[in-house]
Amino acid sequence: MPTPPAQVITSYTFNFRVQTPSVGYPILKITFPAIYNNLVAGDTYPCTFTQSPTVISENCIVGSDGFTLIFPEGTTSTTEFYQITGASATLKIDNLKNPEVSGGTGSGFFSFQMESREGLLIDSNDFFGTIALASAYSKTIYLLN
C-alpha cells in the first residue's frame, strides 16, 4: 500500500522577498500551522537558503513552541548568512514529515518573521501561505482486450 501524502517525508520550499533588507546576521522563522503536531522542539532539519549569488546550507531547528522552524540553527551560528537584500530568496527545508491528518485549505497558514540576533523584528508576514493536504490519490484503470 502506498504511503499517503499526509504521512510522506518531503521538502518544503518557501519563496519570498523581504520588504526591509537586513544586515548583521538575521534569523528567519517560519511558523507552521497547528496541524503540524509532529514537529518536536529541538529537532533539526537540513535547510538551504538561496539568494543569488549566496547559497548557504545549514540546519534549521524547531523552536520551543514546537511549530516554529528557525534558520540558521541557534543564535551563535558561525554561518556566513550575513544579510538578506530586497531580492527574491528561497528557504528549502528537507526531511519534514507531513501532518498525520489530511486537511482542507482552512487547516492553517504559515507565517514568516525575520529578526535580528538580538530578537528585534525586521520583517514579517502573518499569512505567508496556506496549507492543504489530501489523502493519496488512486484511480482504477481497466484494460480491455
C-alpha positions as CSV (number, residue, x, y, z in Angstrom):
1,M,0.0,0.0,0.0
2,P,1.5,3.4,-1.0
3,T,2.1,6.0,1.8
4,P,-0.5,8.7,1.6
5,P,0.7,12.3,1.2
6,A,-0.4,13.0,4.7
7,Q,2.5,10.9,6.1
8,V,5.2,11.5,3.5
9,I,8.6,12.8,4.4
10,T,9.3,15.6,1.9
11,S,10.9,19.0,1.3
12,Y,9.2,22.4,1.7
13,T,10.3,25.4,-0.3
14,F,9.4,28.9,0.7
15,N,10.0,31.6,-1.9
16,F,9.9,35.2,-0.5
17,R,11.1,38.7,-0.9
18,V,11.6,40.9,2.2
19,Q,10.4,44.4,2.3
20,T,13.0,45.5,4.7
21,P,16.6,44.4,3.8
22,S,18.7,43.3,6.8
23,V,22.4,43.2,7.7
24,G,24.0,41.8,10.8
25,Y,23.2,38.0,10.7
26,P,19.4,37.9,10.6
27,I,17.3,34.9,11.7
28,L,14.4,33.6,9.7
29,K,11.5,32.0,11.5
30,I,8.7,30.1,9.8
31,T,5.8,29.1,12.0
32,F,3.8,26.1,10.8
33,P,0.0,25.6,11.2
34,A,-1.2,23.7,14.2
35,I,-1.8,20.5,12.2
36,Y,2.0,20.0,12.2
37,N,1.9,18.4,15.6
38,N,4.7,16.0,14.7
39,L,7.4,18.7,15.0
40,V,9.5,18.3,18.2
41,A,11.2,21.2,19.9
42,G,15.0,20.9,19.5
43,D,14.8,18.7,16.4
44,T,16.9,19.9,13.4
45,Y,16.3,19.7,9.7
46,P,18.7,20.3,6.8
47,C,18.0,23.7,5.2
48,T,19.3,25.7,2.2
49,F,18.9,29.4,1.9
50,T,19.4,30.9,-1.6
51,Q,19.6,34.5,-2.7
52,S,21.8,34.8,-5.7
53,P,24.8,34.6,-5.6
54,T,24.6,33.3,-2.0
55,V,23.7,29.7,-1.2
56,I,24.0,28.6,2.5
57,S,23.3,25.1,3.7
58,E,22.8,24.8,7.5
59,N,20.3,23.2,9.9
60,C,17.1,24.7,10.9
61,I,15.9,24.0,14.5
62,V,12.4,23.6,15.8
63,G,11.7,26.3,18.5
64,S,10.4,25.6,22.0
65,D,6.8,26.1,20.8
66,G,7.1,23.0,18.6
67,F,5.7,24.8,15.5
68,T,8.4,27.3,14.5
69,L,11.5,26.4,12.4
70,I,14.4,28.8,12.9
71,F,17.2,29.4,10.4
72,P,20.1,29.2,11.0
73,E,20.1,26.9,13.9
74,G,20.8,28.8,17.1
75,T,21.8,32.5,17.6
76,T,25.5,31.6,17.8
77,S,25.7,30.1,14.4
78,T,29.0,30.7,12.5
79,T,27.3,30.7,9.1
80,E,28.2,33.3,6.6
81,F,24.5,34.2,6.5
82,Y,25.1,37.9,6.9
83,Q,22.3,39.7,5.1
84,I,19.1,39.5,3.2
85,T,18.5,42.0,0.4
86,G,15.2,43.0,-1.2
87,A,15.8,40.5,-4.0
88,S,13.9,37.2,-4.2
89,A,15.1,34.5,-1.8
90,T,14.3,30.8,-1.1
91,L,14.5,28.7,2.0
92,K,14.2,25.0,1.4
93,I,13.7,22.7,4.4
94,D,14.3,19.0,3.9
95,N,13.1,15.8,5.6
96,L,9.9,17.2,7.1
97,K,7.0,14.8,7.7
98,N,3.6,16.0,6.5
99,P,0.9,16.0,9.2
100,E,-0.7,12.7,10.0
101,V,-4.2,14.0,9.1
102,S,-5.5,15.5,5.9
103,G,-6.8,19.0,6.0
104,G,-8.6,21.4,3.7
105,T,-7.4,24.8,2.8
106,G,-8.7,26.0,6.2
107,S,-6.1,23.9,8.0
108,G,-3.9,26.9,8.7
109,F,-1.4,29.4,7.4
110,F,2.4,29.5,7.5
111,S,3.8,32.8,9.0
112,F,7.2,34.3,8.4
113,Q,9.4,36.5,10.5
114,M,12.9,37.9,10.0
115,E,14.6,39.1,13.2
116,S,18.0,40.4,14.3
117,R,20.2,38.2,16.5
118,E,19.0,40.4,19.4
119,G,15.4,39.4,18.7
120,L,14.2,42.7,17.1
121,L,11.5,42.2,14.4
122,I,12.8,43.3,11.0
123,D,10.1,42.0,8.6
124,S,7.1,39.6,8.9
125,N,4.1,38.2,7.1
126,D,1.3,36.6,9.2
127,F,-0.2,34.7,6.2
128,F,2.7,33.5,4.2
129,G,0.9,30.7,2.5
130,T,-2.0,28.2,3.0
131,I,-1.7,24.5,3.5
132,A,-3.9,21.9,2.1
133,L,-3.1,18.2,2.4
134,A,-5.2,15.4,0.8
135,S,-5.3,11.7,1.1
136,A,-3.4,9.6,-1.5
137,Y,-4.9,9.7,-5.0
138,S,-5.9,6.4,-6.5
139,K,-7.5,5.6,-9.8
140,T,-8.7,2.3,-11.1
141,I,-7.6,1.6,-14.7
142,Y,-9.4,-1.0,-16.7
143,L,-7.6,-2.7,-19.6
144,L,-9.8,-4.1,-22.4
145,N,-8.6,-6.7,-24.8
